């Protein structure tokens, strides 16, 4: 359980997934904000300070990798995790030289999410 009050931004165009992931993060003790598109997520990011951004890969308009680049331009230290249901090998080869720090493959468990985030926030 995270007790340091780290702030995480969840960006996903799917209301159900955004809600479930946000609840999972709250349960782990994080302060959570959310956005329904990469564009609105980036606008929220520019107005607030976040320790980590958890973003869906496939969204209308800007995708999660493009959002990661925008975030890293503004704040290189902010960790970006890509959530995707795509095939693991395909995504890992796509993100290898991008601004994405890690990927979570749907469906993921609370334990998998916790381990990934703690590994990035507390290396």
C-alpha positions, 0 to 999 in steps of 0.5 A: 500500500502506497502511503506517500500520497503520490499523484497519478493521472489516468487517461483512457477514453473508455469510462469503465476502464478509467473508473476501474483503474482509478478505483484500483489506484485509490485502493493502493493509496494514490491520489488519482485524477483522470481524463477521457482523452490524451488531449484533455489528459495533457491539458490536466497534466500541464495544470497539475503535478503528477508523479506518474501517468497511466495511459491507454494506448489506442484512443481517438485523436492522440494515442498514448505514445504521443501523449508520453512524448508530450509529457516527457517534453514538459517533465522528463522525470514523470513516469509514463505507463502504457495500458493496452490490450494489444499483443505483448511482443508487438507493443514491446517492440513499438515502445522500445525507443519511445517516451513510454517507461513501462507497459501494463497488458490488459487484463492486469491484476491489482498486484501487477499494477502495484508492482509495476508502479512501485518499481517505477516510483521507488526503484 
